[in-house]
Amino acid sequence: MKLPRRQLLQLAAAAIVLPAVPRTAGAQPYPARPVRILVGYAPGGISDITARLIAPWLSERLGQQFVVENRPGASGTVAAEAVVRSSPDGYTLLLAGGNNAYNATLYKRLNYNFMRDIAPIATLGRGSFVMVVNPSLSAKTVPEFIAHAKANQGKLNMGSSGPGSPSTLFGELFKFMTGVDLVAVNYRGVGAALPDLMAGRLEVIFLPVASALSYIRAGKLRALGVTAPTRVNALPDVPTIGEFVPGYEAIDWDGIVAPAKTPPEVVAVLSGEVAAALADPAFKARLVGLGVSPLASTPAEFGKFIADDTEKWAKVIRAAGITAE
C-alpha cells in the first residue's frame, strides 16, 4: 500500500529521531487539524514576516493549515503566556525571539518561566543590527566613534525603541564594553527615531539591517559596524563591531517553540520540517532578503541557545539597571 506523503514524512522522522517512542494505537497522525503560530507583535515586523514565510511551508508539507495569529502586547509576553498555557498537543505554537530571552530579566513578575514552560522546536534565523550615524558626524569608523563619544561623555544621544528593545540592549552592550556614555532617547519604534537621526538631533541608532539598508544605500545614514559575529551579505563592506571591540556580539533571533510536555514525536515532525525549509535554496534566499541569516538547530541545541542568550542579556540588563515595570 502506498502511504500518503505526510505519513511517510512523519514515520521517517519518528524512525530516525525517536525510534523507541511508540505511537498511540489508533491515533491520527499529526497534524490532524489546523495549527496556530502566535506572534507577539503587530503585523509587518521581521518576526511576523518570518512566521508568514514558514507557515505556508509547513501547511504544504504537512497537509494542514498553519495560521499566523498576532497577539501584540508587553514585549511579546501576552503571546508567550497564551502559548505556554495552551494544551501541549502541537496545535498552538509560538514564533519566539530574542525578546523572550530579555523578558526573563526585564519583568520581575511574569506568570510563567519561559525556559521551564516551553518545548524548543527549531531556530529559523538570526538577524543582525547595524550601528548607524548621521553622515555629517565626524566619526567614520567604530574606533573614531568611540574616541568621539569619550571626548563628549554624556552628550551624545542614542535613539531606541524603549527599555528592553534590541536597539536599546545592543547599544547598552556597546556602552558597557567600550566605556562610553550615550544618552538613550526612547521612541515608539526605531522608525520614529530615524527623522531625528537624519536631522542631527540624534548621533547613533542600532537598527535592524533590513530597516537601515535603503537609507545606507541612499547615503542618508552611515553604517559603522554590524552587531553580528560575522559580516552580513547585505552589507559586505561594513565591518563587524567585534573587529574593533573584541567579544562584542549582539543578534536578534527567531524560532518556533511549543508548550512544555508537547509529545516528542510532534516536536520531531516540526523540527524536521523546519530543517527542510532551511535547507531549501529558495526559502533561504527569502530569509536572506529580509536581512536574516538562516540558523538551523536541533531542539536540544535550540534549548541551549535560549538559555545562553537569556543569561547573556540578564547581565547587560542588570548592569544597565533596565526594567520594563
N, C-alpha and C positions, 0 to 999 in steps of 0.2 A: 504494500500500500504506500502510495506517495503522500508524505505528510505535508501540510501547509508550511510555507516558508517560515512563518512566525514561530511555529512549534519547533522546527529544525534549529532555529537560532537559540531558542530557549534551552532545548535539550543539550545543544553543544556547549552553551555557557555553563550549564549545571554540571555537565560531564567533565569539563576542563577545570573549572574553578572550585566546584563543591561536589566531588564525586561521592562523598559519604552522606550527603543530605538527601533523604528520601522525599519524594513528592507525595502530598496527601492524596490518598486514593479518591478518585472521582473529582478532584479539584480542577477548576478551569484554569487554563494557562494564563499567566499574567502578560499583559493587562486584559481583563475581560470587559472593561468599561472605560470611559474617558478619564484622563488623568489631569489634574490641575498643577500648574507650576506657578507658585506665588512669587511676585517680585515686590520688594519693599519700597519701591519708588514709583513716581508717576511715569506714564509712557514717554518715550523719547530719549531716555538716557542710555548710556552704553550697556548697563545691566539689562535693561528692558529689551534693547535690540538683540543682545546676545541670547536672551531667553527666546525671543521670537525667531532666532535662527535655529536653535536646537529643537524647538517644539515640532516644527514640520518634519524634521529629520526623524525624530522618534515616532511621530504619527505614521509616517510612511513605512518605517522599518518594522514597527510593532503592530500595525493594523488597528490602532485605536487613536482617537483624538487626544493630543496633548495640548491643553488650553492654557494660555498665559493669563493670569489674573493679577492685576496691580492692586497692592494693598499698601499705599504710602502711609508714612507716619512714624515719628520718633526715630528717625535714622534707621529705619528698617526693622525696628523691634516689634511693630504691630504684625508684620508678615511672619517674622520668625516665631513669635508666640503662637500665632494661628497654626503654623505647621507643627511645632513640637507638641501642641495639644490635640492634634488630629489623630485619627486612627492609624496605627503603624502598619498599613497594608500596601503602601506604594502608590496610593491614588492621590495623595497630596504631597507635593514636593516644594522645595524652596530653592530659588536661584540665590544662593548665598554669595557673600563677597567680603571684602576687607572690613566693611562696616560692622559685620558680626563679630570680628575679632576685636575691633576697637570698643564696641559697646560693652564687652565683658568688664572693662575697667571704667569706661565713661559713666555708666549707670550703676549706682550703688544698690538699687532695689529692683532689679529685673525679676520678673515672675518665673524665670526659667534659667537654667545653666546651659549655655549653648553647647559646650563640649560634651556634657553628660547626656543631653536630651536629643541629640541628633545622631543619625547614621550617615557618615560621609559616603558619597557615591563616586563622584569623579570631579576633578577640576576641568574647566573649559579653557581658560586662558588667563594671562596676566597682562595688565595694562600699565604702560609707563606714563609718567607725567614728565613735563619739561619745565625747567626754570626759565621764565621769560621776563624780559625787562623792556622798558621803552627804548627805542633806538637812539634817543638823544642822551641816554645815560653814558657817562664816560667809560664805564666798565664794559669790556668786550669779551671777557672770559670769566670763568668762575674764580680764579685767583684774584683777578682785578676787582671783582665784585666784593670778595671777602675783605680785601685791603680797603676798599671804599667804605664798606659798612663799618669796619673797625675804626676808621677815621671819623665816622659820623654815628657813633653808638647811640641808639635810641631815636635817631632822626629819620630813618628810612621806613617807609610803610610797606607792609606786605598784605596784599589782598587775600581774602579767604572766604569760604562759603560757610563759616561758622565753626564753633568748637566741635572737635571730633571728626571733621571732614578730612578727606585725604589731603586737600590743598593746605589745610592748617597743619596737620600732623607731619606731612612731608617737609614743610617749612620749619616746624619745631625741631625735627630731627637735624635739619641743616644747621639751625641755630645752636643746638646742643653740641654738635660735632665740630663746629668752627669757632664757637665763642663769640658770634656776632649777636647784636641786639636789634631785632627787627620788630616793629610795632604792628601787630596783627589788626587789620581793619576788616570787620565782618560784613559780608553782603548776603543777600538772599540768592545764593548761587554764584559761582565764579564768573558766569556770563555777565552778571550785573556789574562786576568789578572791572571788566575789560575797558569800558569807556574812560574810567578814571586812570587806568594804566596808560592808555594811549594818549590821554591828555596830560600826563605827567604828574597826576596827583598821587599816584602810587609808584613805587620803584620796582616791585617784583611780585610775581604770582607764580605759584606752582600749578600748572594747568594740565589736564589730560592731553596727550599728544593729539588725539583726534579733534579736540576743541581748538587747539592752538595752530594747527597745521596751515590753514588758509591764511591766517594773519602773519605767520612767519614767512610764508612764500610771497606774500604781498609786500613784505618789508615794513609792516606796521608794528611788528614785535621782533625783538632779537632773542634768539634761543641761546642760552649759555651752556646748558647741560641737561641731559635726561636722567631721570631718577633710577632707571633700571640698571641691573648689573652689567649689561652689555648694550652696545649701540642698537638703535631701532631702525628697522628697514625704511620707515617713512622719513627719517632724518639721519641719513648715513654719515653726514659730515659733522653732526653735533656730538661732541664727546659725552661720556657719562660723567656725572658729578663725582663718582667714585675714582675717576682718573686723577682727580685733584684732592679729594677728601677720602683717603683710604678707608674702606669699610662702609662708606655711605651706600645704601641701597634702600629703595622705597618703591614698592609696586602695589597696585590695586589688583584684585583678582576676582574671578567668578567661578563658581562651581555649583554642583547640584547635591543637595542633601535631602534626607528623609527623616521622619521621626525615629527616635531610638526604638529598637526592637522590631524594625522592619525586617521581614524574613530575609535571610542571607541570599536565597535564590533570586529574590526580586532585586536586591542590590546588585547581584552578579549580572542579571539581564541588562539593567540600566547602565551599569558601568561598562559592559561590553559594547553597548550601542554608542555610548559617548566616545569610547576609544575608537570605534569605527569611523565616527564623524571626524575626529581629529586626525585620522589617517587619510581622509579623503581630500585630494588637492583642491577641489572646488570649494568645499566647506572651509578649509584652512585659509584659502585666499580671501574669503568674505570676512573672516575674523581679522586677518592682517589689514584689510582695507579699513577696518574700524580703529586701527592702531593697537589691536590686541594680539599678543603673541600666544599661539596655541600652546597649551600646557597639559599634557596627558599625565594621568596618575592612576594608581590602583586605589581602592577605598582606604586601605591602610596608609598608603603614602599621603593621601589627602588629609586623613585624620591627623597625622603628624605635622603636616604643613600648617593646618589651622592652629594646632597647639603652639607651634613655634612662633607663628605670626601674632597670636594673642599675647604671648609672653613678651615678644619684642616691643610691641606698641604699648603694653602696660607700663614698661619702664619709661617710655617717652612721655606718656600721658601724666604719669605721677611726677616726673621731673619738672614738667611744664605747669603742673597744677591745674590741668584742664578737667572740667566736669560738664556733663550735659544736664545737670539738675541744679 
